[in-house]
């Protein structure tokens, strides 16, 4: 028998995770994500895969971020008919995010058709909301540490990764007894909502993410910084805008805001979560799950939820969202998207970032060529819906809320291995970052067989 792996996404780039494992004539796709970022990257979503969707036998999802699941409706539209395995938490989030993604695809196509800005006539969505709902029928729940048989004679289990609700490492065993560990995205230690990434001490082959592989997250007092920024906008009667990822980051923000309120450190002002997707996601956190932090489970069971409606106002209606632009403040608006590449936050940015009293707070990684990256790099103007907007607001970033492990946390997790894998593949990162992490692994751990795959590059495992 033989086995190989082909990297069809997140190879020397951060998004579009798709890794194809072939063994005994069967093909298993681990993650099925969208490319996000600049136009050149997004165009890859239309390029298609180097393999026919009908030739893929099963899909394993490590977690529910769009760059790991967002291509799935397209794959099924192209003819994939196999099972899609995921944890229950991931399935819950897929039910929220995939239809939302399809709806956004349709709205984006409609906008281009109205404005006549598409290179194609008419502009078409990558997939529709209806396609996304069809996709949900393919999802098969698998518990953490439950072994599931795979086509080709192998098995796999999910191991908690501590990244977002339901996130997991996929530990795949081949028929010859060897295994490959697919990290998905590696979470962080000592976070308030989820368990720590579970240690693993052995695998013949390893695929590890590298988003922050060249740096350490700043050591900062998250609550103290939030307190300072909330007071800053309170004194000015202005708005604190938080472009936030609906899954994970929004809920962690609400957790810290709740603690500040309980400690009497939060100025009294309205807090709006202006995202139907984030609202629906927050409701999932009300029901304790297997990978939830034990202390949070206790709080939820005792009725002390950080997500209660008396703390925040959840905005579902589009009209109510637009009405926020007429409010002076002080107030906090949390809305998607986290990188400002879509979502309701773009409208709030359009109306407010030319005001020097506005504070724009980023809570996570900003991919190259996104509007969020432009703000962090100090752009004087940005383009929103094709309109050049002067940037006069205060711009800040909270690194402590990142859901991705930094270099130190990656090395801490890798340090659990008793012996080096036969081969380690570094994915899901920008190439210069991956080079730094590769050198760090070789120097500190003494692992020699460390590869940085290129897009669509294949490797024989055995």
SEPA-37801 format. One line per field, with one value per residue (C-alpha): residue number from 1; x, y, z; residue in three letters. Coordinates in steps of 0.02 Angstrom, whole numbers, plus 50000, padded with zeros to 5 digits. Last residue first. Layout:
k (NUM; ...)
px (X; ...)
py (Y; ...)
pz (Z; ...)
r (ALA; ...)
end
This chain:
k (462; 461; 460; 459; 458; 457; 456; 455; 454; 453; 452; 451; 450; 449; 448; 447; 446; 445; 444; 443; 442; 441; 440; 439; 438; 437; 436; 435; 434; 433; 432; 431; 430; 429; 428; 427; 426; 425; 424; 423; 422; 421; 420; 419; 418; 417; 416; 415; 414; 413; 412; 411; 410; 409; 408; 407; 406; 405; 404; 403; 402; 401; 400; 399; 398; 397; 396; 395; 394; 393; 392; 391; 390; 389; 388; 387; 386; 385; 384; 383; 382; 381; 380; 379; 378; 377; 376; 375; 374; 373; 372; 371; 370; 369; 368; 367; 366; 365; 364; 363; 362; 361; 360; 359; 358; 357; 356; 355; 354; 353; 352; 351; 350; 349; 348; 347; 346; 345; 344; 343; 342; 341; 340; 339; 338; 337; 336; 335; 334; 333; 332; 331; 330; 329; 328; 327; 326; 325; 324; 323; 322; 321; 320; 319; 318; 317; 316; 315; 314; 313; 312; 311; 310; 309; 308; 307; 306; 305; 304; 303; 302; 301; 300; 299; 298; 297; 296; 295; 294; 293; 292; 291; 290; 289; 288; 287; 286; 285; 284; 283; 282; 281; 280; 279; 278; 277; 276; 275; 274; 273; 272; 271; 270; 269; 268; 267; 266; 265; 264; 263; 262; 261; 260; 259; 258; 257; 256; 255; 254; 253; 252; 251; 250; 249; 248; 247; 246; 245; 244; 243; 242; 241; 240; 239; 238; 237; 236; 235; 234; 233; 232; 231; 230; 229; 228; 227; 226; 225; 224; 223; 222; 221; 220; 219; 218; 217; 216; 215; 214; 213; 212; 211; 210; 209; 208; 207; 206; 205; 204; 203; 202; 201; 200; 199; 198; 197; 196; 195; 194; 193; 192; 191; 190; 189; 188; 187; 186; 185; 184; 183; 182; 181; 180; 179; 178; 177; 176; 175; 174; 173; 172; 171; 170; 169; 168; 167; 166; 165; 164; 163; 162; 161; 160; 159; 158; 157; 156; 155; 154; 153; 152; 151; 150; 149; 148; 147; 146; 145; 144; 143; 142; 141; 140; 139; 138; 137; 136; 135; 134; 133; 132; 131; 130; 129; 128; 127; 126; 125; 124; 123; 122; 121; 120; 119; 118; 117; 116; 115; 114; 113; 112; 111; 110; 109; 108; 107; 106; 105; 104; 103; 102; 101; 100; 99; 98; 97; 96; 95; 94; 93; 92; 91; 90; 89; 88; 87; 86; 85; 84; 83; 82; 81; 80; 79; 78; 77; 76; 75; 74; 73; 72; 71; 70; 69; 68; 67; 66; 65; 64; 63; 62; 61; 60; 59; 58; 57; 56; 55; 54; 53; 52; 51; 50; 49; 48; 47; 46; 45; 44; 43; 42; 41; 40; 39; 38; 37; 36; 35; 34; 33; 32; 31; 30; 29; 28; 27; 26; 25; 24; 23; 22; 21; 20; 19; 18; 17; 16; 15; 14; 13; 12; 11; 10; 9; 8; 7; 6; 5; 4; 3; 2; 1)
px (50255; 50216; 50234; 50223; 50117; 50128; 49964; 50019; 50195; 50234; 50349; 50439; 50522; 50625; 50768; 50685; 50815; 50685; 50758; 50855; 50748; 50585; 50647; 50709; 50539; 50451; 50553; 50527; 50340; 50331; 50421; 50295; 50134; 50046; 49923; 50046; 50206; 50231; 50324; 50404; 50459; 50388; 50516; 50519; 50433; 50318; 50255; 50374; 50264; 50133; 50258; 50334; 50163; 50131; 50296; 50269; 50094; 49940; 49790; 49629; 49695; 49617; 49782; 49837; 49714; 49736; 49710; 49663; 49612; 49506; 49562; 49560; 49496; 49374; 49391; 49225; 49224; 49117; 49244; 49414; 49543; 49634; 49782; 49839; 49929; 49979; 49843; 49710; 49773; 49775; 49592; 49549; 49620; 49772; 49868; 49768; 49724; 49747; 49642; 49546; 49548; 49487; 49430; 49408; 49302; 49340; 49448; 49293; 49341; 49320; 49133; 49012; 49110; 49172; 48993; 48944; 49095; 49047; 48893; 48986; 49127; 49317; 49336; 49458; 49347; 49187; 49084; 49008; 49039; 48976; 49019; 48928; 48949; 48864; 48808; 48678; 48635; 48745; 48657; 48499; 48580; 48588; 48408; 48358; 48456; 48365; 48467; 48545; 48587; 48588; 48716; 48726; 48542; 48541; 48654; 48815; 48929; 48813; 48798; 48651; 48736; 48750; 48828; 48954; 49002; 49030; 49133; 49245; 49269; 49322; 49219; 49283; 49145; 49004; 48904; 48743; 48743; 48892; 48780; 48677; 48833; 48843; 48666; 48708; 48875; 48785; 48647; 48781; 48769; 48818; 48778; 48845; 48754; 48849; 48883; 49069; 49149; 49257; 49123; 49200; 49045; 49047; 49230; 49195; 49050; 49159; 49290; 49164; 49083; 49251; 49276; 49107; 49146; 49314; 49248; 49144; 49077; 49250; 49258; 49269; 49257; 49201; 49210; 49093; 49088; 49028; 49205; 49226; 49141; 49254; 49411; 49329; 49293; 49472; 49548; 49435; 49472; 49658; 49641; 49534; 49659; 49811; 49946; 50086; 50107; 50081; 50248; 50311; 50368; 50246; 50093; 49990; 50097; 49982; 50051; 50037; 50122; 50179; 50233; 50137; 50177; 50162; 49999; 49947; 49766; 49751; 49688; 49502; 49390; 49306; 49428; 49594; 49738; 49830; 49799; 49725; 49809; 49718; 49689; 49824; 49819; 49906; 49960; 49963; 50052; 49960; 49975; 49791; 49821; 49773; 49712; 49722; 49615; 49654; 49495; 49391; 49214; 49205; 49358; 49547; 49565; 49624; 49521; 49565; 49456; 49481; 49525; 49514; 49592; 49535; 49526; 49364; 49366; 49310; 49274; 49358; 49276; 49404; 49298; 49126; 49088; 48938; 48906; 48874; 48806; 48633; 48718; 48777; 48599; 48578; 48735; 48673; 48511; 48613; 48697; 48866; 49014; 48886; 48864; 48904; 48800; 48891; 49070; 49202; 49086; 49066; 48896; 48834; 48676; 48764; 48909; 48787; 48689; 48847; 48897; 48722; 48726; 48896; 48839; 48688; 48799; 48916; 48770; 48705; 48878; 48905; 48756; 48731; 48920; 48931; 48823; 48918; 49083; 49018; 48954; 49125; 49145; 49141; 49079; 49013; 49031; 48935; 49049; 48971; 49027; 48887; 48955; 49126; 49051; 48952; 49115; 49219; 49183; 49238; 49420; 49444; 49266; 49304; 49208; 49336; 49442; 49326; 49353; 49292; 49258; 49276; 49344; 49339; 49171; 49249; 49368; 49551; 49662; 49529; 49432; 49493; 49344; 49403; 49577; 49509; 49495; 49684; 49716; 49576; 49653; 49606; 49512; 49533; 49385; 49403; 49378; 49461; 49546; 49502; 49510; 49545; 49535; 49645; 49724; 49779; 49765; 49762; 49706; 49735; 49622; 49641; 49596; 49682; 49852; 49969; 50124; 50007; 49840; 49761; 49779; 49917; 49933; 49965; 50021; 49992; 50050; 50000)
py (50288; 50473; 50525; 50713; 50821; 51007; 51090; 51258; 51247; 51142; 51206; 51050; 50997; 50837; 50891; 50903; 50957; 51032; 51206; 51232; 51133; 51196; 51376; 51363; 51300; 51436; 51574; 51500; 51488; 51673; 51718; 51607; 51678; 51547; 51404; 51262; 51186; 51001; 50887; 50724; 50567; 50645; 50691; 50588; 50614; 50748; 50864; 51001; 51029; 51106; 51223; 51266; 51318; 51415; 51509; 51547; 51615; 51504; 51565; 51626; 51803; 51899; 51949; 52041; 52182; 52309; 52497; 52631; 52809; 52890; 53008; 52890; 52978; 52872; 52830; 52757; 52591; 52504; 52561; 52615; 52667; 52831; 52883; 52703; 52665; 52483; 52430; 52517; 52437; 52265; 52285; 52332; 52165; 52160; 52040; 51951; 52040; 51930; 51969; 52089; 52254; 52410; 52566; 52715; 52861; 53035; 53079; 53061; 53003; 52825; 52848; 52827; 52709; 52612; 52585; 52525; 52409; 52336; 52259; 52122; 52113; 52108; 52211; 52083; 52034; 52048; 52072; 52176; 52239; 52415; 52501; 52660; 52840; 52884; 52989; 52875; 52901; 52759; 52643; 52663; 52559; 52409; 52434; 52429; 52270; 52182; 52066; 52181; 52098; 52223; 52181; 52158; 52128; 52002; 51881; 51822; 51821; 51689; 51673; 51553; 51424; 51300; 51434; 51485; 51303; 51272; 51431; 51366; 51200; 51285; 51217; 51072; 50948; 51074; 51183; 51254; 51446; 51450; 51401; 51560; 51663; 51588; 51645; 51823; 51819; 51766; 51895; 52027; 52197; 52154; 52321; 52381; 52528; 52639; 52639; 52652; 52482; 52460; 52409; 52237; 52149; 52265; 52229; 52042; 52056; 52154; 52017; 51880; 51987; 52005; 51817; 51788; 51906; 51822; 51645; 51638; 51806; 51872; 52050; 52223; 52320; 52501; 52606; 52751; 52930; 53029; 53094; 53044; 52877; 52846; 52858; 52768; 52616; 52622; 52624; 52485; 52378; 52400; 52357; 52205; 52135; 52159; 52137; 52017; 52040; 51887; 51810; 51809; 51711; 51565; 51677; 51595; 51436; 51285; 51109; 50952; 50805; 50633; 50481; 50544; 50543; 50647; 50741; 50873; 50935; 51119; 51206; 51199; 51338; 51499; 51594; 51556; 51478; 51410; 51450; 51362; 51271; 51282; 51124; 51018; 50868; 50720; 50582; 50403; 50238; 50076; 49997; 50035; 50220; 50311; 50491; 50608; 50759; 50902; 50985; 51142; 51121; 51297; 51393; 51362; 51244; 51098; 50957; 50787; 50712; 50531; 50440; 50271; 50195; 50056; 50156; 50246; 50302; 50222; 50337; 50325; 50431; 50536; 50695; 50651; 50629; 50711; 50678; 50830; 50793; 50870; 51035; 51049; 51064; 51216; 51292; 51265; 51354; 51503; 51508; 51459; 51549; 51683; 51737; 51902; 51922; 51961; 51933; 52065; 52131; 52316; 52343; 52428; 52325; 52166; 52192; 52217; 52062; 51956; 52020; 51986; 51808; 51771; 51851; 51734; 51584; 51636; 51659; 51488; 51417; 51513; 51465; 51280; 51266; 51329; 51189; 51064; 51123; 51104; 50929; 50879; 50856; 50720; 50759; 50602; 50571; 50640; 50772; 50829; 51005; 51080; 50975; 51054; 51229; 51200; 51148; 51299; 51393; 51257; 51290; 51472; 51503; 51453; 51299; 51177; 51024; 50967; 50792; 50760; 50591; 50497; 50630; 50577; 50663; 50830; 50811; 50840; 50992; 51096; 51239; 51408; 51504; 51502; 51547; 51718; 51759; 51752; 51871; 51986; 52012; 51919; 51756; 51584; 51476; 51316; 51130; 51044; 50874; 50792; 50602; 50511; 50323; 50212; 50126; 50294; 50473; 50622; 50789; 50948; 51098; 51258; 51412; 51542; 51589; 51574; 51471; 51323; 51362; 51270; 51118; 51032; 50853; 50707; 50531; 50353; 50182; 50000)
pz (50111; 50133; 49951; 49936; 49820; 49779; 49729; 49803; 49874; 50026; 50166; 50225; 50388; 50391; 50505; 50676; 50804; 50920; 50946; 50784; 50663; 50735; 50737; 50557; 50500; 50600; 50518; 50344; 50376; 50419; 50257; 50162; 50234; 50340; 50333; 50305; 50377; 50337; 50457; 50401; 50491; 50648; 50780; 50940; 51108; 51039; 51178; 51121; 50969; 51083; 51168; 50998; 50932; 51093; 51078; 50894; 50923; 50937; 50839; 50921; 50931; 51074; 51154; 50998; 51027; 50888; 50884; 50757; 50808; 50674; 50535; 50387; 50231; 50131; 49946; 49885; 49789; 49918; 50049; 49982; 50111; 50139; 50246; 50264; 50427; 50404; 50525; 50420; 50259; 50342; 50387; 50208; 50153; 50039; 50152; 50286; 50449; 50603; 50755; 50866; 50773; 50862; 50768; 50886; 50823; 50892; 50741; 50629; 50453; 50517; 50552; 50407; 50294; 50446; 50503; 50329; 50320; 50489; 50411; 50320; 50193; 50182; 50341; 50413; 50560; 50460; 50552; 50691; 50868; 50897; 51061; 51111; 51165; 51055; 50907; 50833; 50648; 50588; 50709; 50603; 50466; 50583; 50637; 50455; 50425; 50568; 50678; 50806; 50973; 51115; 51248; 51437; 51476; 51334; 51427; 51343; 51495; 51571; 51759; 51764; 51876; 51732; 51623; 51756; 51787; 51601; 51593; 51731; 51639; 51474; 51330; 51225; 51267; 51250; 51371; 51293; 51300; 51182; 51036; 51067; 51033; 50859; 50818; 50871; 50779; 50620; 50640; 50659; 50741; 50918; 50999; 51166; 51245; 51368; 51554; 51577; 51614; 51769; 51895; 51919; 51852; 51701; 51668; 51680; 51557; 51435; 51447; 51403; 51269; 51181; 51194; 51113; 50970; 50940; 50936; 50778; 50720; 50683; 50744; 50670; 50834; 50816; 50975; 50944; 51008; 51158; 51178; 51360; 51325; 51175; 51283; 51430; 51320; 51255; 51429; 51494; 51341; 51372; 51556; 51514; 51392; 51504; 51375; 51337; 51151; 51045; 50999; 50821; 50670; 50672; 50689; 50550; 50551; 50543; 50568; 50460; 50546; 50491; 50593; 50742; 50928; 51086; 51064; 51191; 51191; 51143; 51300; 51342; 51279; 51336; 51450; 51364; 51461; 51310; 51128; 50978; 50834; 50669; 50569; 50652; 50537; 50620; 50502; 50564; 50535; 50573; 50399; 50363; 50388; 50546; 50537; 50687; 50643; 50762; 50820; 50832; 50901; 50974; 50917; 50929; 51078; 50969; 51046; 50966; 50826; 50778; 50618; 50534; 50379; 50262; 50101; 50142; 50323; 50486; 50633; 50803; 50939; 51033; 51010; 50947; 50761; 50678; 50491; 50381; 50207; 50236; 50278; 50098; 50031; 50144; 50069; 49892; 49939; 50003; 49833; 49764; 49685; 49647; 49466; 49381; 49223; 49118; 49173; 49206; 49341; 49380; 49298; 49456; 49471; 49413; 49534; 49679; 49631; 49628; 49801; 49868; 49802; 49879; 50042; 50047; 50016; 50156; 50276; 50228; 50268; 50430; 50537; 50502; 50491; 50671; 50737; 50630; 50703; 50880; 50841; 50775; 50588; 50453; 50277; 50191; 50004; 49855; 49778; 49613; 49573; 49679; 49822; 49802; 49787; 49946; 50033; 49980; 50143; 50264; 50313; 50260; 50319; 50499; 50553; 50620; 50576; 50436; 50363; 50185; 50104; 49938; 49821; 49637; 49604; 49653; 49507; 49551; 49520; 49606; 49528; 49470; 49538; 49719; 49656; 49606; 49791; 49805; 49662; 49718; 49890; 50049; 50068; 49988; 50035; 50135; 50112; 50258; 50252; 50087; 50087; 49923; 49902; 49791; 49939; 50009; 49948; 50067; 49996; 50097; 50072; 50176; 50073; 50183; 50254; 50106; 50071; 50047; 50128; 49980; 49869; 49970; 49907; 50024; 49982; 50041; 49983; 50000)
r (UNK; UNK; UNK; UNK; UNK; UNK; UNK; UNK; UNK; UNK; UNK; UNK; UNK; UNK; UNK; UNK; UNK; UNK; UNK; UNK; UNK; UNK; UNK; UNK; UNK; UNK; UNK; UNK; UNK; UNK; UNK; UNK; UNK; UNK; UNK; UNK; UNK; UNK; UNK; UNK; UNK; UNK; UNK; UNK; UNK; UNK; UNK; UNK; UNK; UNK; UNK; UNK; UNK; UNK; UNK; UNK; UNK; UNK; UNK; UNK; UNK; UNK; UNK; UNK; UNK; UNK; UNK; UNK; UNK; UNK; UNK; UNK; UNK; UNK; UNK; UNK; UNK; UNK; UNK; UNK; UNK; UNK; UNK; UNK; UNK; UNK; UNK; UNK; UNK; UNK; UNK; UNK; UNK; UNK; UNK; UNK; UNK; UNK; UNK; UNK; UNK; UNK; UNK; UNK; UNK; UNK; UNK; UNK; UNK; UNK; UNK; UNK; UNK; UNK; UNK; UNK; UNK; UNK; UNK; UNK; UNK; UNK; UNK; UNK; UNK; UNK; UNK; UNK; UNK; UNK; UNK; UNK; UNK; UNK; UNK; UNK; UNK; UNK; UNK; UNK; UNK; UNK; UNK; UNK; UNK; UNK; UNK; UNK; UNK; UNK; UNK; UNK; UNK; UNK; UNK; UNK; UNK; UNK; UNK; UNK; UNK; UNK; UNK; UNK; UNK; UNK; UNK; UNK; UNK; UNK; UNK; UNK; UNK; UNK; UNK; UNK; UNK; UNK; UNK; UNK; UNK; UNK; UNK; UNK; UNK; UNK; UNK; UNK; UNK; UNK; UNK; UNK; UNK; UNK; UNK; UNK; UNK; UNK; UNK; UNK; UNK; UNK; UNK; UNK; UNK; UNK; UNK; UNK; UNK; UNK; UNK; UNK; UNK; UNK; UNK; UNK; UNK; UNK; UNK; UNK; UNK; UNK; UNK; UNK; UNK; UNK; UNK; UNK; UNK; UNK; UNK; UNK; UNK; UNK; UNK; UNK; UNK; UNK; UNK; UNK; UNK; UNK; UNK; UNK; UNK; UNK; UNK; UNK; UNK; UNK; UNK; UNK; UNK; UNK; UNK; UNK; UNK; UNK; UNK; UNK; UNK; UNK; UNK; UNK; UNK; UNK; UNK; UNK; UNK; UNK; UNK; UNK; UNK; UNK; UNK; UNK; UNK; UNK; UNK; UNK; UNK; UNK; UNK; UNK; UNK; UNK; UNK; UNK; UNK; UNK; UNK; UNK; UNK; UNK; UNK; UNK; UNK; UNK; UNK; UNK; UNK; UNK; UNK; UNK; UNK; UNK; UNK; UNK; UNK; UNK; UNK; UNK; UNK; UNK; UNK; UNK; UNK; UNK; UNK; UNK; UNK; UNK; UNK; UNK; UNK; UNK; UNK; UNK; UNK; UNK; UNK; UNK; UNK; UNK; UNK; UNK; UNK; UNK; UNK; UNK; UNK; UNK; UNK; UNK; UNK; UNK; UNK; UNK; UNK; UNK; UNK; UNK; UNK; UNK; UNK; UNK; UNK; UNK; UNK; UNK; UNK; UNK; UNK; UNK; UNK; UNK; UNK; UNK; UNK; UNK; UNK; UNK; UNK; UNK; UNK; UNK; UNK; UNK; UNK; UNK; UNK; UNK; UNK; UNK; UNK; UNK; UNK; UNK; UNK; UNK; UNK; UNK; UNK; UNK; UNK; UNK; UNK; UNK; UNK; UNK; UNK; UNK; UNK; UNK; UNK; UNK; UNK; UNK; UNK; UNK; UNK; UNK; UNK; UNK; UNK; UNK; UNK; UNK; UNK; UNK; UNK; UNK; UNK; UNK; UNK; UNK; UNK; UNK; UNK; UNK; UNK; UNK; UNK; UNK; UNK; UNK; UNK; UNK; UNK; UNK; UNK; UNK; UNK; UNK; UNK; UNK; UNK; UNK; UNK; UNK; UNK; UNK; UNK; UNK; UNK; UNK; UNK; UNK; UNK; UNK; UNK; UNK)
end
